[in-house]
Amino acid sequence: MFDQRVSGILLHPTSLPGPYGIGDLGKHAYAFVDWLAEAGQQLWQVLPLGPTGYGDSPYQCFSAFAGNPLLIDLEDLVARGYLALEDLAVPVFPHERVDYGRVIDWKNEILDLAFQKFQTQPAPAAFGEFLEANAWWLKDYTLFMALKEAHGMSAWANWDAALRDRKSKALDAARQLHSTAIASHSFRQWLFFEQWLALKQYANERRIRIIGDIPIYVACDSADAWSQRNLFYFDAKGKPTVVAGVPPDYFSPTGQLWGNPIYDWEKMAANQFAWWIQRFQHNLVLYDIIRIDHFRGFYNYWEVPGDAPTAENGIWKDGPRQALFDTVINTLGDLPLIAEDLGEPEPHVYELRDHYNFPGMRVLQFAWSSDGSDPFLPHNYVKNCVVYTGTHDNDTTRGWYDKAPESERDYVRRYLRISGEDIAWDLIRLAQQSPANTAIIPLQDAINLGSAARMNTPSAPSGNWTWRFAPHQLSDGIKFGLRELSYLYGRLYVPPEDRKASVHAG
C-alpha cells in the first residue's frame, strides 16, 4: 500500500466551492477529483466526515459512524425528485468561508423539505437495504439525534434520567414518539452514504485513493458515548470520571484538556475489541487509507480527572498496544493505516508503529528549529513515512514563514539555497523530492495562501474549519506545476505500457 512513490492533496470537502454556503459532495467535488487526476495526484486526504458538534470541529462529532448531513449535495435531491429547483433559492452566503450558523439553519430546512417529499413516495429498495445493513449503529444514532433535538440539543447527560440511562421502556416510548425525526435522520444518512460512496468510486476509477481520518477518541456528547457507556469511564449520572488530554509542555504550561471520555480498555479487550473492529471495518468502506489521530494514545495516554480545570494533574496510563492491533488485523487483515505520531512520544510508541509497518508523519514546518539531526529534515527520512508541508492544525506555509523566528527562516533558506520569496512551493518541491514514499500537500500551500486560509488554530475557541477556495484558484499553472514535480520525482503514475517510453509531465 505504501511502497510506491505517490503524492496528493489535503482538502476537507467543506472547503470546496459552490453556492450553498459550504462545500458538498456535488459537482465541485467531482471537478476537484478531475483536477487531481490532471495534476498527477493519486491521493485525496480529508478530515473526519462525521456530523459535527461543538465548535463545528470534525474531531468532535455526534457519531464515529455517521456522515455529516451538511455535506449532502442538494442538486442531487432535485434530480431525485425530492426537491424542486425553486426550493434552492439560496441566501447570500460568503464564498470564502463557511458561516456555520446560517448554513446549518438553512440546510436543515431544505433537508426537512426533501424528507417531506420523500415520505410521499414509495421508498426505494436501496433505502431499506441501507437501514438493514447499518442498523447496528444507525438505530442508536438516529434516536440519539432525535432526543437531542427534543431536549433543545442539550448533552445526553442532562436528559431525563430514564433516557440518559437507556431504560428499555423509555427508549421504546421515545422511538414511537419521535419516529418521524428518527426517519428523517435515517433519510439524511442514506443520502450521505450514497453520495459519498459514489464520489469515492469516481475517484478510485481515476486512480485516486481517499485518505480518511479517525480521531482516536469520540466526543463526550455522542451517540457512541451514550449507547456504549459501559466502554468508557462515566459516573452514574453520565459524567466522565476521567477525560483525555496531553500534559504540560513547551507550548502549553497547563497542557491541553480535550475533555473526551476515555475508553475502558479492559472491558474492550474482554469483548475482543468488537467496537474497534466495527469502527475500522466501517471506515475501510468509506476510505482506502486511514490516518489515525493521536496514535501514541494506543501505547499510553494522559488521563485527567473529569472535574479538573486543566490537564496539569493527570497521569500516564497504558493503552491496549499490540493486543488491539493484533485482534483487529487477525479479523480484518492488514490495515492501510497512517500513524499520526507527532509530538514527542517515547521510543516505545515508534516501536509499536514499526511493528506493524505503519508509516508515520513528517511535517516540514517543524524541521528548522534545531540542527541537521532533526527528524523532520528530509535527509533523515525513511521511505515508509508520509511527508506534509503542514497539516490542518498548522498555519499555511506562507503564514508560518512570515511568523517564524529568523533563525528558522535562515536555516530553511540555507538548507534549500533559496531566497524564501516562494517558500510554499519551495517546501512543496522539498516534500516531493524527499525519500518519503507518500507526500501530501494542503491545498492552501499549492495555492500559495497566507494565514487567512488557515483551517484550524487549536487554541482558538471559534472561527476554525471555515476556509473555502474559489474555482479560479485552481489555475493551470498550479495543476501543471504539481504534475511536473510528480513526474520529476517519480510520483506520477505511468501506465505499464508507457513505462519504457519517455513521458513528459506537462
C-alpha positions as CSV (number, residue, x, y, z in Angstrom):
1,M,0.0,0.0,0.0
2,F,2.8,2.4,0.9
3,D,5.7,1.1,-1.2
4,Q,5.1,3.3,-4.3
5,R,6.1,6.9,-4.6
6,V,2.8,9.0,-4.7
7,S,1.6,12.4,-3.8
8,G,-1.7,14.0,-3.0
9,I,-3.7,16.9,-1.7
10,L,-5.2,17.6,1.8
11,L,-8.6,19.2,1.5
12,H,-11.7,18.8,3.5
13,P,-15.0,18.7,1.5
14,T,-16.4,21.7,3.4
15,S,-13.7,23.8,1.7
16,L,-14.9,23.1,-1.8
17,P,-16.6,26.0,-3.6
18,G,-20.3,26.2,-4.5
19,P,-23.3,28.4,-3.9
20,Y,-24.8,26.7,-0.9
21,G,-22.6,28.2,1.9
22,I,-20.5,25.1,2.4
23,G,-18.6,22.6,0.2
24,D,-20.6,19.5,-0.6
25,L,-20.4,16.1,-2.4
26,G,-21.8,17.5,-5.7
27,K,-20.3,18.8,-9.0
28,H,-17.5,20.8,-7.4
29,A,-16.2,17.6,-5.6
30,Y,-16.2,15.7,-8.9
31,A,-14.5,18.6,-10.6
32,F,-11.8,18.5,-7.9
33,V,-11.2,14.8,-8.5
34,D,-10.8,15.5,-12.2
35,W,-8.3,18.3,-11.3
36,L,-6.4,16.0,-9.0
37,A,-6.1,13.4,-11.8
38,E,-4.9,16.1,-14.3
39,A,-2.4,17.3,-11.7
40,G,-0.9,13.9,-11.5
41,Q,-2.0,13.3,-7.9
42,Q,-3.1,9.9,-6.6
43,L,-4.3,10.8,-3.1
44,W,-7.1,13.0,-1.6
45,Q,-6.9,13.3,2.1
46,V,-10.0,14.5,4.0
47,L,-10.7,15.2,7.7
48,P,-13.3,13.2,9.6
49,L,-16.6,13.2,7.8
50,G,-18.9,12.8,10.8
51,P,-21.8,15.1,11.9
52,T,-20.0,18.0,13.7
53,G,-21.0,19.2,17.1
54,Y,-19.2,21.7,19.4
55,G,-17.3,24.3,17.5
56,D,-18.1,22.7,14.2
57,S,-15.0,20.6,14.6
58,P,-14.8,17.4,12.6
59,Y,-12.8,16.0,15.5
60,Q,-15.9,16.4,17.9
61,C,-18.7,14.5,16.1
62,F,-22.0,13.3,17.3
63,S,-21.1,9.8,16.0
64,A,-18.0,7.9,15.0
65,F,-20.0,6.1,12.3
66,A,-22.5,8.6,10.8
67,G,-21.9,11.1,8.0
68,N,-22.2,14.9,8.1
69,P,-25.6,15.9,6.5
70,L,-24.2,19.4,5.8
71,L,-22.1,17.7,3.0
72,I,-25.2,16.4,1.2
73,D,-25.4,17.6,-2.4
74,L,-28.8,19.4,-2.8
75,E,-28.8,19.4,-6.6
76,D,-28.8,15.6,-6.5
77,L,-32.0,15.8,-4.4
78,V,-33.6,17.9,-7.2
79,A,-32.5,15.2,-9.7
80,R,-34.1,12.5,-7.5
81,G,-37.4,14.5,-7.3
82,Y,-37.1,15.3,-3.6
83,L,-36.7,19.0,-4.2
84,A,-37.8,21.4,-6.8
85,L,-35.3,23.8,-8.4
86,E,-37.1,26.8,-6.8
87,D,-36.5,25.2,-3.4
88,L,-32.9,26.1,-3.8
89,A,-33.4,29.8,-3.6
90,V,-30.1,30.4,-1.8
91,P,-29.4,33.2,0.7
92,V,-26.4,35.3,0.2
93,F,-23.6,33.2,1.8
94,P,-19.9,34.2,1.9
95,H,-17.9,32.3,-0.7
96,E,-14.5,32.4,1.1
97,R,-15.6,30.9,4.4
98,V,-18.4,28.8,5.9
99,D,-20.9,30.7,8.1
100,Y,-21.9,27.6,10.0
101,G,-24.8,29.1,12.0
102,R,-26.6,30.3,8.9
103,V,-25.7,27.3,6.8
104,I,-26.9,24.8,9.4
105,D,-30.3,26.6,9.8
106,W,-30.9,26.9,6.1
107,K,-29.7,23.5,5.1
108,N,-31.7,21.7,7.8
109,E,-34.8,23.4,6.5
110,I,-34.1,22.2,2.9
111,L,-33.3,18.7,4.1
112,D,-36.6,18.6,6.1
113,L,-38.4,19.7,2.9
114,A,-36.8,16.9,0.9
115,F,-37.7,14.4,3.6
116,Q,-41.4,15.5,3.4
117,K,-41.4,14.9,-0.3
118,F,-39.6,11.5,0.2
119,Q,-42.3,10.4,2.6
120,T,-45.0,10.9,-0.1
121,Q,-43.3,8.4,-2.5
122,P,-42.6,4.6,-2.2
123,A,-39.2,4.2,-0.5
124,P,-36.5,2.9,-2.9
125,A,-35.3,-0.6,-2.2
126,A,-31.8,0.9,-1.6
127,F,-33.1,2.8,1.4
128,G,-34.4,-0.3,3.1
129,E,-31.2,-2.1,2.3
130,F,-29.2,0.7,3.9
131,L,-31.3,0.7,7.0
132,E,-30.8,-3.1,7.4
133,A,-27.1,-3.1,6.7
134,N,-26.4,-0.2,9.1
135,A,-28.9,-0.9,11.8
136,W,-26.0,-1.8,14.2
137,W,-25.1,1.9,14.6
138,L,-27.9,3.7,12.8
139,K,-30.7,2.9,15.3
140,D,-28.7,4.4,18.2
141,Y,-27.5,7.4,16.2
142,T,-30.9,8.4,14.8
143,L,-32.6,8.0,18.2
144,F,-29.8,10.0,19.8
145,M,-30.2,12.9,17.4
146,A,-34.0,12.8,17.7
147,L,-33.6,13.0,21.5
148,K,-31.1,15.8,21.3
149,E,-33.5,17.8,19.2
150,A,-36.3,17.1,21.7
151,H,-34.1,18.3,24.5
152,G,-33.0,21.5,22.7
153,M,-29.7,20.0,21.6
154,S,-28.7,19.5,25.3
155,A,-26.0,16.9,26.1
156,W,-27.3,13.4,26.8
157,A,-26.1,13.6,30.4
158,N,-28.7,16.3,31.0
159,W,-31.6,14.4,29.7
160,D,-34.4,12.7,31.7
161,A,-32.7,10.0,33.8
162,A,-34.6,7.2,32.1
163,L,-33.4,8.3,28.7
164,R,-30.0,9.2,29.9
165,D,-29.6,5.7,31.4
166,R,-31.2,4.0,28.4
167,K,-34.0,2.3,30.2
168,S,-35.8,-0.1,27.8
169,K,-39.3,1.2,28.4
170,A,-38.2,4.8,28.0
171,L,-36.3,4.0,24.8
172,D,-39.3,2.1,23.3
173,A,-41.6,5.1,24.1
174,A,-39.1,7.5,22.6
175,R,-38.8,5.6,19.4
176,Q,-42.6,5.8,19.0
177,L,-42.9,9.4,20.0
178,H,-40.0,10.6,17.8
179,S,-40.5,8.2,14.9
180,T,-40.7,11.0,12.3
181,A,-37.5,12.6,13.4
182,I,-35.7,9.2,13.5
183,A,-36.9,8.5,10.0
184,S,-35.6,11.9,8.9
185,H,-32.2,11.3,10.2
186,S,-32.1,7.9,8.6
187,F,-33.0,9.5,5.3
188,R,-30.1,12.0,5.7
189,Q,-27.6,9.2,6.4
190,W,-28.8,7.2,3.4
191,L,-28.3,10.3,1.2
192,F,-24.8,11.0,2.6
193,F,-23.5,7.4,2.2
194,E,-24.9,7.0,-1.3
195,Q,-23.3,10.3,-2.4
196,W,-20.0,9.8,-0.7
197,L,-19.5,6.2,-1.9
198,A,-20.4,7.3,-5.4
199,L,-17.8,10.1,-5.2
200,K,-15.2,7.7,-3.8
201,Q,-15.9,5.2,-6.7
202,Y,-15.5,8.1,-9.2
203,A,-12.1,8.9,-7.6
204,N,-11.0,5.3,-7.5
205,E,-11.8,4.9,-11.2
206,R,-9.4,7.7,-11.8
207,R,-6.7,6.1,-9.7
208,I,-7.2,8.4,-6.8
209,R,-7.4,6.9,-3.3
210,I,-9.1,8.5,-0.4
211,I,-7.2,9.0,2.9
212,G,-9.7,9.4,5.7
213,D,-9.1,10.4,9.3
214,I,-10.1,8.7,12.5
215,P,-9.9,10.6,15.8
216,I,-8.7,8.2,18.5
217,Y,-11.3,9.4,20.9
218,V,-15.1,10.1,20.5
219,A,-16.9,13.2,21.7
220,C,-18.4,13.1,25.2
221,D,-21.7,14.2,23.7
222,S,-22.0,11.5,21.1
223,A,-24.2,8.6,20.2
224,D,-21.2,6.3,20.8
225,A,-20.7,7.5,24.4
226,W,-24.4,7.4,25.2
227,S,-25.1,4.0,23.6
228,Q,-21.8,2.3,24.7
229,R,-21.5,3.9,28.1
230,N,-20.1,0.8,29.6
231,L,-17.0,1.0,27.4
232,F,-16.0,4.4,29.0
233,Y,-15.4,5.8,32.4
234,F,-18.7,7.5,33.3
235,D,-20.4,8.0,36.7
236,A,-24.0,7.2,37.5
237,K,-25.2,10.5,36.1
238,G,-23.4,10.2,32.8
239,K,-20.5,12.5,33.7
240,P,-17.0,11.3,32.7
241,T,-14.9,10.5,35.7
242,V,-11.7,10.8,33.7
243,V,-11.0,12.6,30.4
244,A,-8.4,12.8,27.7
245,G,-5.7,15.4,27.1
246,V,-2.0,16.0,26.9
247,P,0.4,17.1,29.7
248,P,2.1,20.5,30.0
249,D,4.9,21.1,27.6
250,Y,6.9,23.9,26.0
251,F,3.9,25.1,24.0
252,S,1.3,24.9,26.8
253,P,2.2,25.3,30.5
254,T,-1.1,23.8,31.6
255,G,-1.3,21.1,29.0
256,Q,-4.3,20.5,26.7
257,L,-7.6,19.4,28.2
258,W,-9.6,17.8,25.4
259,G,-12.4,16.5,27.6
260,N,-13.1,13.3,25.6
261,P,-14.2,10.3,27.6
262,I,-11.5,7.6,28.0
263,Y,-12.0,4.0,26.9
264,D,-12.2,1.3,29.5
265,W,-9.6,-0.8,27.6
266,E,-10.0,-3.8,29.9
267,K,-13.7,-4.1,29.0
268,M,-12.9,-3.6,25.4
269,A,-10.3,-6.4,25.5
270,A,-12.8,-8.7,27.2
271,N,-15.1,-8.1,24.3
272,Q,-12.4,-8.8,21.8
273,F,-12.3,-5.1,20.8
274,A,-15.6,-5.6,18.9
275,W,-16.3,-1.8,18.8
276,W,-12.9,-1.1,17.3
277,I,-13.3,-3.9,14.8
278,Q,-16.6,-2.4,13.7
279,R,-15.1,1.1,13.6
280,F,-12.1,0.1,11.4
281,Q,-14.3,-2.1,9.2
282,H,-16.8,0.7,8.7
283,N,-14.1,3.3,7.8
284,L,-12.5,0.9,5.4
285,V,-15.7,1.1,3.4
286,L,-15.5,4.9,3.4
287,Y,-11.8,5.3,2.7
288,D,-8.9,3.5,1.0
289,I,-6.4,4.5,3.7
290,I,-6.9,5.6,7.3
291,R,-4.9,8.2,9.2
292,I,-5.4,7.7,12.9
293,D,-5.1,10.8,15.0
294,H,-3.1,10.7,18.3
295,F,-1.6,7.2,17.6
296,R,0.5,7.4,20.7
297,G,-2.7,7.0,22.8
298,F,-2.7,3.3,21.9
299,Y,0.6,2.9,23.7
300,N,0.0,5.2,26.6
301,Y,-2.3,8.2,27.2
302,W,-2.7,11.1,29.6
303,E,-5.7,10.6,31.9
304,V,-7.1,13.7,33.7
305,P,-9.7,13.8,36.5
306,G,-13.1,14.6,34.9
307,D,-13.6,17.7,37.1
308,A,-10.0,19.1,36.6
309,P,-9.9,22.7,35.2
310,T,-6.6,22.0,33.3
311,A,-4.6,19.0,32.1
312,E,-1.8,19.6,34.6
313,N,-2.7,16.9,37.2
314,G,-3.0,13.9,35.0
315,I,-1.2,10.5,35.0
316,W,0.1,8.3,32.2
317,K,-1.9,5.1,31.7
318,D,-1.1,2.1,29.5
319,G,-3.1,1.7,26.3
320,P,-4.0,-1.6,24.6
321,R,-0.9,-1.7,22.5
322,Q,-0.4,-4.8,20.4
323,A,-3.5,-6.6,21.8
324,L,-5.8,-4.2,19.9
325,F,-4.0,-4.3,16.6
326,D,-3.3,-8.0,16.7
327,T,-7.0,-8.6,17.2
328,V,-8.1,-6.2,14.5
329,I,-5.6,-7.4,12.0
330,N,-6.5,-11.1,12.7
331,T,-10.1,-10.2,12.0
332,L,-9.8,-7.7,9.1
333,G,-6.4,-8.4,7.6
334,D,-3.6,-5.8,7.1
335,L,-4.7,-2.2,8.0
336,P,-3.8,0.5,5.5
337,L,-3.1,2.9,8.3
338,I,-1.1,6.1,8.7
339,A,0.0,6.7,12.3
340,E,-0.2,10.3,13.4
341,D,2.9,10.2,15.6
342,L,3.7,13.8,16.1
343,G,4.8,15.4,19.3
344,E,7.5,13.9,21.4
345,P,6.3,10.3,22.3
346,E,8.6,7.9,23.9
347,P,10.5,5.4,21.7
348,H,8.1,2.5,22.5
349,V,5.4,4.4,20.5
350,Y,7.6,4.2,17.4
351,E,8.3,0.6,18.1
352,L,4.6,-0.1,18.2
353,R,4.2,1.8,14.9
354,D,7.1,0.0,13.3
355,H,6.0,-3.5,14.5
356,Y,3.0,-3.2,12.1
357,N,4.9,-1.2,9.4
358,F,2.6,1.7,9.7
359,P,4.1,4.9,8.2
360,G,4.4,7.8,10.5
361,M,4.2,11.5,9.7
362,R,6.9,14.2,9.0
363,V,6.0,17.9,8.8
364,L,8.4,20.2,7.0
365,Q,7.3,23.2,9.0
366,F,8.7,21.5,12.1
367,A,12.2,20.9,10.7
368,W,14.1,24.1,11.2
369,S,14.4,24.8,14.9
370,S,17.5,22.6,15.7
371,D,20.2,21.2,13.5
372,G,20.9,18.5,10.9
373,S,19.8,15.7,13.2
374,D,16.2,16.9,13.3
375,P,14.0,14.0,12.4
376,F,11.7,16.3,10.3
377,L,14.6,17.2,7.9
378,P,14.2,15.1,4.7
379,H,17.7,13.7,4.7
380,N,16.7,11.8,7.9
381,Y,13.5,10.2,6.5
382,V,12.9,6.6,5.9
383,K,10.9,5.7,2.8
384,N,7.9,4.4,4.8
385,C,6.6,7.7,6.0
386,V,4.2,10.5,4.9
387,V,5.7,14.0,4.5
388,Y,3.5,17.1,4.7
389,T,4.4,20.7,4.2
390,G,1.9,21.4,7.0
391,T,-1.3,19.9,8.4
392,H,-4.8,21.2,9.1
393,D,-3.6,22.2,12.6
394,N,-0.7,24.3,11.3
395,D,-0.6,27.7,9.7
396,T,-0.2,27.7,5.9
397,T,3.4,27.5,4.9
398,R,3.4,31.2,3.8
399,G,1.8,32.1,7.1
400,W,4.3,30.0,9.1
401,Y,7.3,31.5,7.3
402,D,6.1,35.1,7.9
403,K,5.9,34.5,11.6
404,A,8.8,32.1,12.1
405,P,11.9,33.2,14.1
406,E,14.6,34.5,11.9
407,S,16.8,31.5,12.9
408,E,14.3,29.1,11.4
409,R,13.9,31.3,8.3
410,D,17.7,31.4,7.9
411,Y,18.0,27.6,8.3
412,V,15.4,26.8,5.6
413,R,17.0,29.3,3.2
414,R,20.4,27.9,3.7
415,Y,19.2,24.3,3.5
416,L,17.5,24.8,0.2
417,R,19.7,27.7,-1.2
418,I,16.6,29.8,-1.7
419,S,15.6,33.4,-1.2
420,G,12.3,32.5,0.7
421,E,10.2,34.5,-1.7
422,D,8.3,31.4,-2.9
423,I,8.5,29.4,0.3
424,A,5.3,27.4,-0.1
425,W,6.4,25.9,-3.4
426,D,10.0,25.5,-2.2
427,L,8.7,23.2,0.5
428,I,6.3,21.5,-1.9
429,R,9.3,20.7,-4.1
430,L,11.2,19.5,-1.0
431,A,8.4,17.2,0.0
432,Q,8.1,15.8,-3.5
433,Q,11.8,15.1,-3.8
434,S,12.2,13.7,-0.3
435,P,12.7,9.9,0.3
436,A,9.2,9.6,1.8
437,N,7.1,7.4,-0.4
438,T,4.0,9.5,0.3
439,A,3.8,13.3,0.0
440,I,0.7,15.3,1.0
441,I,0.2,19.0,0.3
442,P,-2.5,21.1,1.9
443,L,-4.3,22.8,-1.0
444,Q,-3.7,26.2,0.7
445,D,0.0,25.7,0.1
446,A,-0.4,24.7,-3.5
447,I,-2.5,27.9,-4.0
448,N,0.2,29.8,-2.1
449,L,-2.1,31.4,0.5
450,G,-1.3,33.2,3.8
451,S,-2.6,32.8,7.3
452,A,-6.1,33.9,6.4
453,A,-6.6,30.5,4.8
454,R,-5.6,28.5,7.9
455,M,-8.0,25.7,8.6
456,N,-7.6,25.3,12.4
457,T,-5.9,27.1,15.2
458,P,-6.1,24.6,18.1
459,S,-6.1,27.2,20.9
460,A,-8.8,29.3,19.3
461,P,-12.3,28.6,20.6
462,S,-14.1,29.7,17.4
463,G,-13.6,30.7,13.8
464,N,-12.0,27.4,12.8
465,W,-12.9,25.0,9.9
466,T,-14.3,27.8,7.8
467,W,-11.9,28.2,4.9
468,R,-13.1,27.7,1.3
469,F,-11.4,28.1,-2.0
470,A,-12.7,29.6,-5.2
471,P,-12.7,27.7,-8.6
472,H,-10.4,30.2,-10.3
473,Q,-7.7,29.5,-7.7
474,L,-7.1,26.0,-9.2
475,S,-5.1,27.5,-12.1
476,D,-3.5,25.6,-14.9
477,G,-0.1,26.8,-13.6
478,I,-0.7,25.1,-10.2
479,K,-2.1,22.0,-11.9
480,F,0.8,21.5,-14.2
481,G,3.3,22.6,-11.6
482,L,2.2,19.8,-9.3
483,R,2.2,17.3,-12.2
484,E,5.7,18.4,-13.2
485,L,7.0,17.8,-9.7
486,S,5.3,14.4,-9.5
487,Y,6.9,13.5,-12.8
488,L,10.4,14.7,-11.8
489,Y,10.5,12.9,-8.5
490,G,8.9,9.6,-9.6
491,R,5.4,10.1,-8.1
492,L,3.5,10.3,-11.4
493,Y,1.6,7.2,-12.4
494,V,2.6,5.9,-15.7
495,P,0.7,3.0,-17.4
496,P,2.7,-0.1,-17.7
497,E,2.6,0.0,-21.5
498,D,4.1,3.5,-21.4
499,R,6.9,3.0,-18.9
500,K,9.6,2.3,-21.4
501,A,8.7,5.5,-23.3
502,S,9.8,9.0,-22.5
503,V,6.9,10.5,-20.6
504,H,6.7,14.3,-20.3
505,A,4.6,15.6,-17.5
506,G,3.2,18.8,-19.0
